[in-house]
Amino acid sequence: MNRSCVALFTLMLSTHVLGAYQPPGNSEADYRQAVASLDALEPQLMRMIQQLAEGTAAQDLEPRLSQLRGEWNPALQQLQRAVAAGHAVAQYRMALYRFAYQPDAPVLDDPGQCTLLVKSLEQGFAPAALRIANQCIGYVDGPAYGPALSKALEDFSQFSGYYPQPAVTLECVKQDPKDIQLQWGDAPSYQAELYRLLGFAANRRSPLRGELWQKAVDINGCPAIARRMHRLQN
């Protein structure tokens, strides 16, 4: 990754507020309405999963689960309309739900998820980069990954109105191992995550890697990178 390009993107972010993301068609209304419902329902579903893990019989939960399913499915269909229209944030959220609630074990490079994540990232939506780094190894190893990360850095401020956002794991946020729900991160958290990933994408022998990682630490402490940098320095 060209060092001067990263420096230019950083300068742009610090001195100029980019225009807001313009979703296609009427997809913004579908996205907002869908996630308002899903965000209210998701903690209730996760509590039921916790109850099952603690030994509650499935039949005891079925009446409430049926009620939640009746609210969840229409909201997910509305989110799908936004996805079909090309809404970058909706694409990310749909991929995340497919991962979190799929019945089987996760499969690397799953096309259903990776197609959505790549479309989201290549429109500049940074949170998609986190799932791609763990789920879509074929894309990470390909030529489009680095430019897509750079675009997400360049376009970061365009999506400021869409934070906070959920994630499976935020490496730059202190984690609560008892919490089985999706983690939520604000804009600085995801900006730190983006610098973390950009550092990994840079040549390991280049000083640029350390500079990018230091930016992640400067933003919010980024525990994962702070520990790695400490080990490398000792």
N, C-alpha and C positions, 0 to 999 in steps of 0.2 A: 504494500500500500504506500503510495507516494506521500512522503512526510510533509511536503509543502501543501498538499491538498487537505490533509488533516488540520494543519495550522490555519489554513484559510477558512475551513468550516467552523473551527473554534472561534475565530475572530468574528465571523458572521453571526454566530449565536450570541456573542457577548455585546455586539454593537448595533444589531439590527433585528427588529421583530418582523419575522416573516408573516405573510398573509395566512389567514386561517384556512385549514383544509376545507375544500368545497366538495361535499358528498354528491354523488350523481343522483339526479332525479329527485324523487320524494323519499329516498332511502333513509334520510336522517330521522324523520318522524318514526319510521318503523324501528330503526335502531334504538332510539331513546325510549319508546314505549316498551319494546321487548325487554331491554336490559333492566328497566325499572321493575318489571314483574319478576324477571329471573333473579335479580339481585336480592329481592325480598324472599323468594322461595328457596334459594340455594342453601342458606344456613339451616332452614328447617329440614331439608333433605339430608344435610350432613349430620344433623343431630340424630336423625333416624338411623343412619349408617353407624353412628357411634353406639346407639342403643342395641343394634344387632350385634355389634362386636362385643358388647358387654353381656350378651346372652338373652336379650328380649326375643321372644318367639316372633317369627315373621308374620304369623296370622294375627297377632295382636296389633301389629302396625298397619296391616292391610287397609282398614277403613280410612285412616288418615293419608296413607300413601296414595290411595285411589283419588282422594280429593286433591292432593297436591299434583298428581299426574294430570288431572283435568284442567289445572291452571298452567302447568308447565308446558304441555304440548302446544297449546295455541300461541304462547309467547315465543316458543322456539320456532314455530312456523313463521311468525312475524319477523323474527331475526333472520330467518332464511330468505325472506323477501329482500331484506337489505343486503344480504350476502350476494344474492343473484344479481342485484343492481350494481354491485362492485364496491360497496362501502368497505373501506379498508379496516376500520375498527370492528365492524360486524364480522368480517372474515376472521379476524383474530379470535373474537369471542366464541364464534361457532367452533373453531378448531379446538379451543380450550375446553369447551363443554364436551366435545366428542372424546377428548382424551380423559377428562375427569370422570365421565359416566359411561365409558364403554364397558361392556360386560366382560371382555376378555383382557388378558395381559397386553400391555402396550407393545406395538410392533414398530421397530425402527423403519423409517422411510415410508410409513403408511401414506399412500397417495391421497386418501381422503383428507387427512390432516395437513400434510405437507403442501398440497396444492393451495389450500386456503392460507396457510402461514406465509408461503412465498409471495402470493399475491398481495398480502397485507404489508409485508416488509418492503417489497419493491415499490409500494406506494409511499413508503417513508415512515411507516408506523413501527416505532422501536420495540414495543413489547413482543412483537412476533419473533424478534431475533432470539429471545430467550428459549422459546420452545424449539425453534429451528436448530439451535446449537445442541440440543439434547435429543431431538427426534428425527431430524432430517439430515443425516450424515452425508448422504450423497450430494445434497445441495451445498453443504458446508465445504466439501472437498472440491467443489466445482468453481468455475471462473466467475460466477455471478455473485457469490457471497460477499466478497470484499467490497465491490461497488455498491451493493445493497446496504451494507452497514454504513458506508460513507453517506449514502443518500439519507438514511435514517438520522444521522447526525446533522446533516444539512437542513433537513425538514423538521427537526425535533419540535421547534416552537409552533409549527403549524397545528400540531395536535394538542396544544396545551389545554384546550377545553374538554379533553376526553379523559383526563386523569382525576382521581386514581383509577387504576386498572388492576384486575386480579392476575395472579400468576401461580403456576404450580410451585416454583421455588424462586425466591429472590436471593441471590448470593450476596448482594450488597446490603441486605437488611438482616438484622439479628432475628434468628428464627426461634419459634416456640415449638419444640418437638412434641408437645401435647396437643397441638392444634391441628386437626385433620382437615380444616377448611382451606380453601384457596387463600394464598397470601395476597394482600392488597398493597400496592406501592404507589406513592405519589410521583409527580414528574421528576424531582431530583433523584429519586430512587432508580427510576428507569434510565435516566441520563447516566448515572453511575454505572448501571449494568451495561449500557451501550459502550462506554469507555472500556469496561472490563473485557467485553468481547472484541472490541477493536484491538486491544492489546494482544489478545491471543491470536488474532488474525495477522498481526504484524510479524515480521521476521524476528525470531527469538534472539538473534545476535545483534539486532538493531537497538540503539538507545531509544527509539520511538516506542518500543513496547513498554519500557519503564515510564516514559513520559505519559503515555495514555493511562497506564495503571495508576500513576500518581494523581491524575485528574479524577479518577474514580474515587480514590481515597479522600481527596480534597472535598469532593461534593458531599459525601455522607459517611465517611469512615470506611466504607466497603470492607467489612471484616475478612471476607475470603481473600481479597487481594492484599490487604494489609498483612495478613499472615504469610502469604506467599512471598511478598517482597521482603519481609523480615527474614524468612528462611534463606532467601537468595543472598542477602547481605551478610549472613553469618556463616 
